[in-house]
Amino acid sequence: MKVGIILVLVVMSILTPSLSYGAVTDTEFGTRFIPSMIVQDREGMMQVFTKQGGTLLPEKINGLTVTSLDSSILRILTVKNSESGFTTEITLKGIKAGDTKLFLAAPGFTSLELPVTVYGNVLTQEQLLIKVVPDTFSSDGPFRGLVSVQLTDGDGFPVRASEDVNVLLSVANSKILEIFQKNIVIKKGEYFTGTHFTIRDSGSTGKTTIYATGQGMEAKSYDITVDKQEEDLEIKLYLLQERINTFTQGGSVGHIIVLLQKDSDSNTRTSSNSNDGEPVVADKDITVKYKVTNDIFTNGNISPNAILGESVGTMTIKKGSYWAHDTFTLLGGQSGEYLVTITSGDPLTLDTLTVEATFYDQNVPNAPSNDGDRFVKFEGLPIFTTGNKELIGILHLEDETGFPINADKNLEITIDSSDNEFLSIDPVFLQLGSGTALVFAQVGHSIPDGIDSDEFEINPVVEVEDESATTTEVEIFGPDEESHKLVAEPLIEKILANSEFPIVVYLTDDGEVTKFSKNSNLFVSPSEIFDIETKPVVSGEDLIMIDAFATDQGSETLVFSVNYLEDAKVTLESLLLKPANIVIEHSDTIFTGTNDVFSIQLLNSQGLPVFATEDVEINFVVNDESLLQIPATATIKKGDYFTLFDAGPKAAGTTVITALSEGFPISSTTVQLKSLTPILELDTPKLVENGEVFTAKIAAKQDQIPLPGMKVKWQVEGGILQMADKKTGSTGEAVASIMSTSDKQIKIHAIVSGSYYSPSEISNTVRVNATSEFLAFAEEETEFTKLEIGGIDPVIIIVPIMIVLMGYMLMKKGVIKIKNTPAAPNPVQIQEV
């Protein structure tokens, strides 16, 4: 019973078609675009092949399906197998510039999602680029900006206009800004133009957009923001005098001054000179109403026609300013208190101050007079660094007791400050009989280094006998020079070599554009690529535009310097419109016996495809001509950006191809050529016994990768080939079972070939142990164990039986006939499968 089971198992194993075992492969899609960059309105090709572990395998892909995510960008025209047989060629056409994806699927492969970019055609004017400097404004200025419009291809590379290009500029919200010139022209042969715009006085703030539109081109836009003042604002009332002398019969004058300020959260004020709150430049006109009343006639009877010394009026804080001023008249010869009240709707305001009206009566003993020493007093306001002429206070006279007096003669008074360059105060003229005069000064744009803004001194200077002055401290508000940052940037996005272009230089303070506070000079570091003019900087300028010229292609960092500021650095890059480089492209691996398609492509200085403006002839030099054969020259025709040619590999190895063309830098590529002859390994025992059955195993590889499906032809001399694999399995291996019949040696020879591989051969010799006889119950060798059933080798029994059975079945079917043939003299034991 046991012997029967074993016989059945042996028969089943003999009837199994292969002795090799399987394994899972990890093949994947490999792809190559020809040329590597697809351009709109042009056709290209994609090769799809099999890869394993990064190595190309010459295996045909069956049932390949390729689809495009967006056929409006990239369209698939055809899918077919190449002449070499193991690559699939997909013809593609770029429809328009953009990014899309290709999806690849085939039985036995993991699907592939392949990103693809279609590049623009530089022979066409595709789009406009727009740039704005600056693009963020404060409601208190600066109020001017620059806008440029540039002509580019679909990839954003600058191109010169083949004819005049009309561009229309428009703004989404015309209440915020006004464009100086809405219709601009990019002249034939040029590639950009520009104009300027201003922020309107309407007071409108927020975000708006400038649009640039050209015929047949997609509109482009740029956002601009005008920031609204976020602080809570208030209007403060300043009278600057506690007492006013009303001795003059015609009546004295009082000054009403209001300032727009940040809310100080102060509900009480101890004096009319309390400088609490930073001034704020108004982003719109603000109307302030005032009313003046007094208590002079509250207890007396007055006639209906009496002059009461009361008045009402309005003042306006203009957009771009922070103060307003008006006067009121006090009754001559009358003492009492005058109450001044201001109101405003936006911001909501109610503020009140009083001033005392007084005079001296010469008939009263010890009454004040103009006969003693007189002092010039300055009463100041908070000062904001606007760069404009501003009202900074009033000047008045008083005696040694502090009593206000009027001038008994005309006085010219000079007023100095701690820094006359930053705050230049106008001379003040005080006329005979007048008690006060307004003081104005030209203020700088920022607070210079070293100035104490909390205790800035103002000192009137009087060169008149019996007149003297006292120093007053005021508070200065505004940006510090220490916080200024110098910025330089080109006004256009892309710069072409051998062309002029503008550079804008400006200042920022905490990220917002501000004006230059001093006269100075602008210097630029030397450059081998860019010629840039130098020019003086004038105090009060906001945007300084300087001319530059790119003499060559390249990139360089330039340093811009203004005397009192930290240097600004900017990196400029100029681009060549014509082709800048030639690139050779080919398969990563080329097999001998199979031609490969080479492409040579033109690229611009940014590495993008560019079309030839004239025929470009290219010469090739192969480092080792014994390995590869290619044409000596190739030509990229005018209007094309690439050309193709075939390369014929001769032998395995590595060589270098060099491409040379007039006006282009040298271009080289390394080519790797591999043979399609499989590498074989034959594994057999070294020593067997006469009549012993053993196995031989052959392995076929390419770059250490197993080669499945290869045909194997076995030849045995000195033994009987009992059974064998005719093809390598998925592991690249094939196995044969051989019975020794010689008492000396067995020669085993295998020939391996495939559809794309050249035949390869390998042989081994196995020695036979001649000192012993064949015994059914021979001891087992460590390397090979014979299968025995009841002490008998089953192969000796089964193989003849199987041959007889198969012969009998074939005879029954009439397939073969048995003929008696004479035996061959001295037969040689050689078998082939």
C-alpha positions in Angstrom: 0.0 0.0 0.0 2.7 2.4 1.0 4.7 1.6 -2.2 1.6 2.3 -4.3 1.1 5.8 -2.8 4.7 6.7 -3.4 4.4 5.5 -7.0 1.4 7.7 -7.6 3.2 10.7 -6.2 6.2 10.1 -8.4 4.0 9.7 -11.5 2.2 13.0 -10.7 5.5 14.8 -10.2 6.7 13.5 -13.6 3.5 14.7 -15.3 4.0 18.2 -13.9 5.0 20.5 -16.8 7.7 22.4 -15.0 10.2 21.7 -12.2 10.8 25.5 -11.5 8.8 27.5 -9.0 7.1 30.9 -9.3 7.6 34.3 -7.7 5.8 37.6 -7.8 7.5 40.2 -10.0 7.6 44.0 -9.4 7.5 45.3 -12.9 6.3 48.9 -13.4 5.7 51.5 -16.2 8.6 53.4 -17.5 8.0 56.5 -19.7 9.9 58.9 -21.9 8.7 62.0 -23.8 10.2 62.8 -27.2 11.0 65.6 -27.0 11.0 65.9 -23.2 9.0 69.2 -23.4 5.7 69.3 -25.3 4.7 72.7 -26.7 1.2 73.9 -27.6 0.1 73.5 -31.2 2.9 70.9 -31.7 2.9 67.1 -31.7 5.2 64.9 -29.6 5.6 61.3 -28.6 5.6 59.3 -25.3 7.3 55.9 -25.1 6.0 53.5 -22.5 8.0 50.4 -21.5 8.6 47.9 -18.7 10.9 48.6 -15.8 11.9 46.5 -12.9 14.0 48.0 -10.1 14.8 51.0 -12.3 16.1 48.8 -15.1 14.4 48.7 -18.6 13.2 45.2 -19.6 12.6 44.4 -23.2 9.1 43.0 -22.6 6.0 44.0 -24.6 3.1 45.6 -22.7 -0.2 44.1 -23.7 -3.5 45.9 -23.3 -2.1 49.4 -22.5 -4.7 52.1 -22.0 -3.7 55.8 -21.8 -6.1 58.7 -21.1 -5.7 62.5 -20.6 -7.2 64.3 -17.6 -7.8 67.4 -19.7 -7.8 67.0 -23.5 -8.1 70.8 -23.9 -4.5 70.9 -22.8 -3.0 67.6 -24.0 -4.7 65.3 -26.5 -3.9 61.6 -27.2 -3.8 60.9 -31.0 -2.6 57.3 -31.4 -1.3 54.4 -29.3 0.7 51.7 -31.1 3.6 49.3 -30.6 7.0 50.5 -31.8 9.1 48.6 -34.4 11.4 47.3 -31.7 8.3 45.6 -30.2 8.9 46.2 -26.5 7.9 49.9 -26.3 4.5 51.4 -26.9 4.5 54.7 -28.7 1.8 57.3 -27.9 1.4 60.3 -30.2 0.4 63.4 -28.3 -0.5 67.0 -29.2 -0.3 70.0 -27.0 -3.4 72.1 -27.4 -2.7 75.0 -25.0 -0.2 75.8 -22.3 -1.0 74.3 -18.9 -0.6 71.4 -16.5 -2.6 68.2 -16.7 -2.1 64.4 -16.1 -1.9 61.2 -18.1 -3.3 58.0 -16.7 -1.7 54.6 -17.7 -3.1 51.1 -17.0 -2.4 47.6 -18.3 -2.9 44.1 -17.0 -0.1 43.1 -14.6 0.9 46.7 -13.9 0.1 49.1 -11.1 -1.7 52.1 -12.7 0.3 55.3 -13.1 -0.7 58.9 -12.7 1.8 61.0 -14.7 1.9 64.8 -14.4 2.5 66.6 -17.7 3.2 70.3 -18.5 2.4 71.7 -21.9 4.6 74.8 -22.6 3.6 77.9 -24.4 4.7 78.7 -27.9 7.2 81.6 -27.8 6.4 82.5 -31.4 3.1 83.9 -30.2 2.2 86.7 -27.9 0.0 85.0 -25.4 -0.5 87.1 -22.3 0.2 90.3 -20.3 2.0 90.6 -17.0 1.1 93.5 -14.8 3.1 94.9 -11.8 2.3 97.7 -9.4 4.8 99.5 -7.1 3.8 100.0 -4.3 0.6 97.9 -4.0 -0.3 99.0 -0.4 -1.0 102.6 0.6 -1.8 104.3 3.9 -4.7 106.7 3.9 -2.3 109.5 4.9 0.0 108.9 1.9 2.0 108.6 -0.2 -0.7 108.9 -2.8 1.2 107.9 -6.0 2.0 104.5 -7.6 3.5 103.1 -10.7 2.1 100.4 -13.0 3.8 98.4 -15.7 2.4 96.0 -18.3 4.7 93.4 -20.0 4.2 91.1 -23.0 5.1 87.4 -22.5 4.5 84.0 -24.1 2.3 81.3 -22.5 5.1 80.4 -20.1 5.6 84.0 -18.9 8.8 84.5 -20.9 9.1 88.1 -22.2 8.8 88.5 -26.0 9.1 91.6 -28.1 5.9 92.8 -29.9 5.7 91.9 -33.6 3.5 95.0 -34.0 2.0 97.7 -31.7 0.0 96.1 -28.9 -2.8 98.3 -27.4 -3.5 97.8 -23.7 -6.5 99.1 -21.8 -6.0 99.7 -18.1 -9.1 99.8 -15.9 -9.8 99.9 -12.2 -12.5 98.1 -10.3 -13.3 100.9 -7.9 -12.6 104.3 -9.4 -13.5 106.0 -6.1 -10.2 104.7 -4.6 -7.7 105.5 -7.4 -7.3 107.2 -10.7 -5.1 105.9 -13.6 -3.2 108.7 -15.3 -3.3 107.1 -18.8 -5.8 104.3 -19.4 -4.8 103.5 -23.0 -1.2 102.6 -23.3 0.8 101.0 -26.1 3.6 98.4 -26.2 5.4 99.6 -29.3 6.6 97.2 -32.0 10.0 95.7 -31.0 9.4 96.6 -27.3 8.1 94.3 -24.5 6.7 96.6 -21.8 5.2 100.0 -21.1 3.7 101.7 -18.1 2.1 104.7 -16.4 1.3 106.0 -12.9 -1.9 106.4 -10.8 -2.9 108.4 -7.8 -5.1 107.7 -4.8 -8.2 109.9 -5.0 -9.2 112.5 -2.4 -12.6 110.9 -2.0 -11.6 109.3 1.3 -12.6 105.8 0.1 -10.4 103.0 1.4 -10.2 99.3 1.0 -9.0 96.9 -1.8 -9.4 97.5 -5.5 -8.0 95.9 -8.7 -6.2 97.3 -11.8 -6.9 95.2 -14.9 -4.8 95.1 -18.1 -6.5 93.9 -21.2 -5.1 93.4 -24.7 -6.8 92.2 -27.8 -6.9 88.4 -28.1 -5.1 88.0 -24.8 -6.3 87.0 -21.4 -6.9 89.9 -19.0 -4.5 90.2 -16.0 -5.0 92.0 -12.8 -3.2 93.3 -9.7 -4.7 94.1 -6.3 -4.1 97.4 -4.5 -5.0 98.2 -0.9 -5.6 101.6 0.7 -5.6 101.0 4.5 -8.2 102.8 6.6 -7.0 104.3 9.8 -7.9 101.8 12.4 -7.3 103.9 15.5 -10.1 105.6 17.4 -9.8 109.3 16.4 -10.8 112.5 18.2 -10.6 116.2 17.5 -8.8 118.3 20.1 -9.3 122.0 20.8 -6.3 124.2 21.4 -6.5 127.9 22.4 -2.9 128.1 23.6 -3.5 131.2 25.7 -4.9 131.4 29.2 -5.4 135.2 29.1 -5.8 137.7 26.3 -5.2 141.5 26.7 -8.3 143.4 25.5 -7.0 146.9 26.1 -7.1 147.6 22.4 -10.3 149.5 21.6 -10.7 147.8 18.2 -10.8 144.4 20.0 -8.2 141.7 20.5 -8.0 138.5 18.5 -8.2 134.9 19.9 -7.0 131.8 18.1 -9.1 128.6 17.7 -7.0 125.6 16.7 -8.2 122.0 16.3 -6.1 118.9 15.7 -7.1 115.4 14.5 -5.5 113.0 17.0 -5.5 109.5 18.2 -7.9 109.1 21.1 -6.0 109.7 24.3 -8.8 108.3 26.5 -8.5 111.4 28.6 -11.8 113.0 29.8 -10.2 115.9 31.7 -7.6 118.5 30.8 -5.9 120.7 33.2 -4.7 123.3 30.7 -5.3 124.4 27.2 -1.7 123.4 26.3 -2.2 119.7 27.1 -0.6 117.9 24.2 -2.2 114.5 24.7 -2.6 112.4 21.6 -0.6 111.8 18.4 -1.7 113.8 15.4 -3.2 111.9 12.5 -3.3 113.0 8.9 -6.9 113.1 7.7 -7.9 110.8 4.8 -10.9 113.1 4.0 -12.0 116.6 4.7 -13.4 117.0 8.2 -15.8 119.9 9.1 -15.6 121.2 12.7 -18.2 123.7 14.0 -17.3 126.1 16.8 -19.3 128.5 19.0 -17.9 131.4 21.2 -19.8 132.8 24.1 -18.9 135.0 27.1 -20.2 135.9 30.6 -19.6 139.6 30.3 -23.2 140.8 30.0 -25.0 138.1 32.0 -26.0 140.4 34.9 -26.5 143.7 33.0 -29.1 145.3 30.8 -28.1 145.4 27.2 -29.7 147.0 24.2 -30.9 144.9 21.3 -28.2 146.4 19.0 -25.2 145.8 21.4 -22.2 143.9 20.3 -21.9 140.9 22.5 -18.6 139.4 21.4 -20.2 136.0 20.6 -19.8 134.1 17.3 -20.2 130.8 15.5 -18.4 129.4 12.5 -16.8 126.3 10.9 -13.3 125.1 10.2 -12.2 122.3 7.8 -9.3 119.9 8.4 -8.3 119.2 4.9 -7.5 115.7 3.6 -3.7 115.3 3.9 -3.5 117.7 6.9 -4.1 117.3 10.6 -5.1 120.8 11.8 -7.4 123.7 11.1 -7.4 127.3 12.4 -9.8 130.2 12.9 -10.0 133.4 15.0 -12.6 135.2 17.1 -12.7 138.8 18.3 -12.9 139.8 21.9 -14.6 143.0 23.0 -12.2 145.8 23.7 -11.9 147.2 27.2 -14.0 144.4 28.6 -12.9 141.6 31.0 -14.5 138.2 31.5 -14.4 134.7 30.3 -14.9 133.5 26.8 -16.1 129.9 26.3 -15.1 128.1 23.0 -17.0 124.9 22.1 -16.3 122.7 19.1 -18.4 119.9 17.6 -17.9 117.3 14.8 -19.9 114.4 13.5 -17.1 112.2 12.2 -15.3 111.6 14.5 -17.9 112.5 17.0 -16.5 115.4 19.0 -17.5 117.8 21.8 -14.7 119.8 23.4 -14.7 123.1 25.3 -12.1 125.5 26.7 -12.1 128.9 28.2 -9.9 131.9 28.0 -9.8 135.0 30.2 -10.2 138.5 28.7 -8.3 141.1 30.8 -6.7 144.5 30.4 -4.8 147.1 32.5 -6.3 150.5 33.5 -3.5 153.1 33.8 -5.7 155.0 36.3 -5.5 152.1 38.7 -2.5 152.2 41.1 0.2 149.5 40.3 -1.6 148.6 37.0 0.5 146.8 34.4 1.9 148.8 31.6 4.2 148.3 28.5 7.0 150.2 30.1 8.8 147.3 31.8 10.7 144.3 30.4 8.9 142.3 27.8 9.2 138.6 27.1 8.5 136.7 23.9 6.7 133.5 24.6 6.1 130.6 22.3 3.1 128.2 22.9 3.5 125.0 20.9 1.2 122.4 19.4 2.0 118.7 18.8 4.0 118.4 15.6 3.6 115.6 13.0 6.4 114.8 10.5 4.5 115.3 7.3 7.3 116.9 5.3 5.0 119.9 4.7 4.7 123.4 6.2 2.6 123.1 9.4 1.2 125.3 12.0 3.3 124.6 15.1 2.0 127.2 17.6 1.5 130.9 18.4 3.9 133.6 19.7 2.8 136.3 22.2 4.2 138.9 24.6 4.0 139.2 28.4 5.6 141.2 31.0 7.8 140.1 33.9 4.7 139.1 35.9 3.3 137.0 33.1 0.6 139.5 32.2 -0.2 139.5 28.5 0.7 142.8 26.7 0.5 144.1 23.2 3.4 145.2 21.0 4.2 148.9 21.1 6.2 148.6 17.9 6.7 146.3 15.0 8.8 143.3 15.9 10.6 140.7 13.7 11.4 137.6 15.7 13.6 134.7 14.6 12.8 131.3 16.1 15.4 128.5 16.3 14.9 124.7 16.9 17.0 121.9 18.2 17.5 120.8 14.6 16.9 123.6 12.1 17.3 121.2 9.1 14.5 119.0 10.5 12.3 121.9 11.7 12.9 125.1 9.8 10.7 127.8 11.4 9.5 130.9 9.5 10.4 134.3 10.9 7.5 135.9 12.8 6.3 139.5 12.4 4.4 141.0 15.4 2.8 144.2 14.4 2.2 147.3 16.6 -0.8 146.9 18.8 -1.0 143.1 18.2 -0.6 140.6 21.0 -0.2 137.3 19.1 1.1 135.8 15.8 0.9 132.3 14.3 4.1 130.3 13.9 4.7 128.0 10.9 7.5 125.7 10.1 8.7 123.3 7.4 8.7 119.9 9.0 10.8 116.9 8.0 9.5 113.6 6.9 10.9 111.6 9.8 12.5 112.2 13.2 16.3 112.3 12.7 18.5 110.1 14.9 19.6 111.7 18.1 16.5 113.9 18.6 14.5 113.6 21.8 11.0 113.7 20.3 9.4 114.3 23.8 11.5 117.4 24.6 12.2 119.1 21.3 13.3 122.7 22.1 12.0 125.8 20.3 13.7 129.1 21.2 12.6 132.6 20.0 15.5 135.0 19.4 14.8 138.7 19.8 17.4 141.3 18.8 15.5 144.3 20.2 16.3 146.2 23.4 14.1 145.4 26.4 12.9 142.3 24.6 13.9 138.8 25.7 12.7 135.2 25.0 12.2 131.9 26.8 12.8 128.4 25.5 9.8 126.1 25.0 9.7 122.3 24.7 7.2 120.6 22.2 6.5 117.0 21.3 7.3 115.6 17.9 5.3 112.6 16.4 6.1 110.5 13.3 8.4 107.8 12.0 12.0 107.6 13.1 14.8 107.4 10.6 16.0 104.3 12.4 12.9 102.4 11.3 13.3 103.3 7.6 14.2 100.6 5.1 15.5 101.3 1.6 14.0 99.2 -1.1 15.0 98.7 -4.8 13.1 96.6 -7.3 12.7 96.5 -11.1 9.3 97.8 -12.3 8.9 94.8 -14.7 8.7 91.2 -13.8 11.1 89.8 -16.5 14.1 91.6 -18.0 15.5 90.9 -21.4 19.2 91.1 -22.2 20.2 94.0 -24.4 17.3 96.2 -23.3 16.5 99.1 -21.1 14.3 98.7 -18.0 13.3 100.9 -15.0 14.2 100.3 -11.4 12.2 101.9 -8.6 13.8 103.0 -5.3 11.7 103.9 -2.3 11.5 104.0 1.5 9.3 102.0 3.8 8.5 102.5 7.5 7.0 99.5 9.2 6.1 98.1 5.8 4.4 101.2 4.5 5.9 103.5 1.9 7.1 106.8 3.2 9.0 109.8 1.8 12.7 110.5 1.8 13.5 112.9 4.7 16.8 114.4 3.5 18.6 115.4 0.4 21.1 112.8 -0.5 22.8 110.9 -3.2 21.9 107.4 -4.6 24.8 105.1 -5.4 24.8 101.6 -7.0 27.5 99.0 -6.8 29.5 98.3 -10.0 28.1 95.5 -12.3 29.4 93.6 -15.3 25.8 92.9 -16.6 23.8 96.0 -15.7 24.4 99.7 -16.3 22.4 101.7 -13.8 22.3 105.5 -13.6 22.9 107.3 -10.3 21.0 110.4 -9.3 20.4 112.8 -6.4 17.7 112.1 -3.9 15.5 115.1 -3.0 13.8 115.4 0.4 10.1 114.7 0.0 10.4 112.3 -2.9 8.5 109.0 -2.6 9.2 106.9 -5.7 12.6 107.4 -7.5 12.6 105.8 -10.9 16.1 105.2 -12.4 17.0 103.9 -15.9 19.0 100.7 -16.2 20.3 98.6 -19.2 21.0 94.9 -19.3 24.2 94.5 -21.4 24.2 90.7 -21.2 22.4 87.6 -20.0 22.9 86.6 -16.4 22.1 87.2 -12.7 23.8 89.6 -10.3 23.1 91.1 -6.9 23.4 94.9 -6.8 23.7 97.1 -3.7 21.9 100.5 -3.6 23.1 103.1 -1.1 21.7 106.3 0.3 24.0 108.2 2.7 22.0 107.9 5.9 20.2 104.6 5.3 21.1 100.9 5.4 21.9 99.5 2.0 19.3 97.8 -0.2 20.2 94.6 -2.1 18.3 93.3 -5.1 19.1 90.4 -7.4 18.4 91.1 -11.1 18.3 88.5 -13.8 18.4 89.2 -17.5 17.1 86.6 -20.0 18.0 85.9 -23.6 15.1 85.9 -26.0 16.9 83.7 -28.6 17.8 80.1 -27.9 20.5 79.8 -25.2 21.3 76.0 -25.0 21.0 72.8 -27.0 20.1 69.6 -25.2 20.6 66.0 -26.3 18.0 63.5 -25.1 17.9 59.7 -25.4 16.8 56.6 -23.5 18.5 55.9 -20.2 19.5 52.5 -21.5 20.0 51.5 -25.1 20.2 47.8 -26.1 22.5 46.6 -28.8 20.6 45.4 -31.9 17.8 47.9 -31.3 18.0 51.5 -32.6 17.1 54.4 -30.3 15.4 57.7 -31.1 17.5 60.7 -30.1 16.2 64.2 -29.9 18.0 67.5 -29.8 16.1 70.4 -28.4 16.5 74.2 -28.1 16.0 75.9 -24.7 16.1 79.5 -23.6 18.1 80.9 -20.6 15.3 79.8 -18.3 15.4 76.2 -19.5 12.1 76.5 -21.4 11.6 75.3 -25.0 12.2 78.0 -27.6 11.8 78.1 -31.4 14.7 78.7 -33.8 14.6 82.1 -35.5 16.9 80.6 -38.2 18.2 77.1 -39.2 20.4 75.8 -36.5 23.0 73.2 -37.7 24.5 71.0 -35.1 27.6 68.8 -35.4 28.1 65.6 -33.3 31.2 63.9 -32.0 31.0 60.4 -30.6 33.8 59.6 -28.1 33.9 55.9 -29.1 32.6 55.3 -32.6 33.0 51.5 -32.2 30.0 51.5 -29.8 27.5 53.8 -31.5 26.6 55.1 -34.9 24.8 58.5 -35.3 24.6 61.1 -38.1 27.5 63.6 -38.2 25.1 66.5 -38.3 21.5 67.5 -37.6 19.5 70.6 -38.3 16.7 72.3 -36.3 14.7 74.1 -38.9 13.6 77.7 -38.5 10.3 77.7 -36.6 11.0 74.4 -34.9 12.3 73.7 -31.4 13.7 70.2 -31.8 14.7 67.5 -34.3 15.0 63.7 -34.1 17.5 61.2 -35.5 18.2 57.4 -35.1 21.2 56.0 -33.2 22.5 52.5 -34.0 24.2 50.7 -31.1 27.1 48.5 -32.2 28.4 47.0 -28.9 27.9 47.2 -25.2 29.7 49.9 -23.3 29.6 53.6 -22.3 30.4 56.6 -24.5 29.9 60.3 -24.7 28.2 62.3 -27.4 29.1 66.0 -27.8 26.9 68.5 -29.7 28.5 71.7 -31.1 26.8 74.6 -32.8 27.9 78.2 -33.5 26.7 80.6 -30.9 25.8 77.9 -28.3 27.7 76.5 -25.4 29.0 72.9 -25.8 26.5 70.2 -24.8 27.4 66.6 -23.9 25.6 63.5 -22.8 26.7 60.1 -21.6 25.1 57.1 -23.4 25.0 53.6 -21.8 24.7 50.7 -24.2 23.9 47.2 -23.0 23.9 43.8 -24.6 20.7 41.7 -24.9 22.6 38.5 -24.2 21.4 37.0 -21.0 23.9 36.1 -18.2 23.7 32.4 -17.4 24.5 30.3 -14.3 24.3 26.5 -14.5 24.2 24.6 -11.2 25.0 20.9 -11.2 26.6 18.4 -8.8 30.3 17.9 -9.0 30.3 14.1 -8.6 27.5 11.4 -9.1 27.3 7.6 -9.1 26.8 5.6 -12.2 23.1 5.3 -12.8 22.3 8.1 -10.3 19.4 10.6 -11.0 20.3 14.2 -10.3 19.0 17.7 -11.2 20.6 20.6 -13.1 19.4 24.1 -12.7 20.0 27.1 -15.0 19.4 30.8 -14.1 19.1 33.6 -16.7 19.6 37.2 -15.6 20.0 40.7 -17.0 21.5 43.3 -14.6 20.9 40.9 -11.8 17.2 40.8 -12.7 15.7 37.3 -13.4 14.5 36.8 -17.0 11.3 34.7 -17.1 9.9 33.1 -20.3 13.3 32.5 -21.9 13.5 29.4 -24.1 15.9 26.7 -22.9 17.4 23.9 -25.1 19.1 21.1 -23.1 21.8 18.8 -24.5 23.2 15.9 -22.4 26.1 13.5 -23.3 26.7 10.5 -21.0 23.2 10.6 -19.4 19.5 10.3 -20.1 17.4 13.6 -19.9 14.4 12.3 -18.1 12.4 15.6 -18.0 13.2 19.3 -18.2 11.8 22.9 -18.3 11.7 24.3 -21.8 11.3 27.9 -20.5 12.5 29.8 -17.5 9.9 30.4 -14.9 9.0 33.7 -13.2 12.3 33.4 -11.2 14.3 33.2 -14.4 15.2 29.5 -13.6 14.7 26.2 -15.4 15.4 22.7 -14.0 16.3 19.3 -15.7 16.3 15.8 -14.3 19.2 13.6 -15.6 20.1 10.0 -15.1 23.8 9.1 -15.3 24.6 6.3 -17.8 28.3 6.9 -18.2 31.0 5.6 -15.9 33.3 8.6 -16.5 31.5 11.9 -16.9 28.2 13.6 -18.0 28.4 16.8 -20.2 25.4 19.1 -19.8 25.0 22.0 -22.3 22.2 24.6 -22.3 21.2 27.2 -24.9 19.0 30.1 -23.7 17.3 32.5 -26.1 14.3 35.0 -26.1 12.4 37.1 -28.5 14.6 40.2 -27.9 17.7 38.4 -26.6 20.6 36.9 -28.5 21.2 33.2 -27.8 23.6 32.5 -24.9 25.2 29.1 -24.1 26.7 27.5 -21.0 28.1 24.0 -20.2 29.1 22.0 -17.2 30.8 18.6 -16.7 29.8 16.2 -13.9 32.3 13.5 -12.9 31.1 9.9 -12.3 32.5 7.8 -9.5 34.0 4.8 -11.3 35.2 2.9 -8.2 31.8 1.7 -7.1 29.0 -0.2 -8.7 25.4 0.8 -9.0 23.6 -0.6 -6.0 19.9 -0.2 -5.4 20.5 0.4 -1.8 23.5 2.7 -2.1 24.3 5.1 0.7 22.9 8.6 0.2 25.2 11.5 -0.7 24.9 14.7 1.2 24.3 16.8 -1.9 21.7 14.5 -3.6 19.2 11.9 -2.3 17.8 9.3 -4.6 14.2 8.4 -4.3 13.8 4.6 -3.8 10.7 2.5 -3.4 11.4 -1.0 -2.0 15.1 -0.6 -2.8 14.2 0.1 -6.5 14.7 3.4 -8.4 11.2 4.2 -9.6 12.5 6.0 -12.6 13.9 2.8 -14.1 10.3 1.3 -13.9 8.2 4.3 -14.6 10.0 5.9 -17.6 9.9 2.7 -19.8 6.2 2.2 -18.8 5.3 5.8 -19.6 7.1 5.5 -23.0 5.2 2.3 -23.8 1.9 3.8 -22.7 2.3 7.0 -24.7 3.4 5.0 -27.7 0.5 2.7 -27.5 -2.0 5.6 -27.2 -0.4 7.4 -30.3 -0.6 4.2 -32.3 -4.3 3.7 -31.3 -4.9 7.2 -32.7 -2.9 6.5 -35.8 -0.5 9.3 -35.1 2.6 7.2 -35.3 3.6 3.9 -36.7 6.4 1.6 -35.6 8.9 0.5 -38.2 11.6 -2.1 -37.8 14.9 -0.3 -38.5 18.4 -1.7 -38.2 20.4 -0.6 -35.1 23.1 2.0 -35.7 26.6 0.7 -35.2 28.3 2.0 -32.0 25.4 4.3 -30.9 26.4 7.5 -28.9 24.2 8.4 -25.9 23.3 12.0 -26.7 19.9 13.6 -25.9 18.4 16.9 -26.8 15.3 18.7 -25.7 
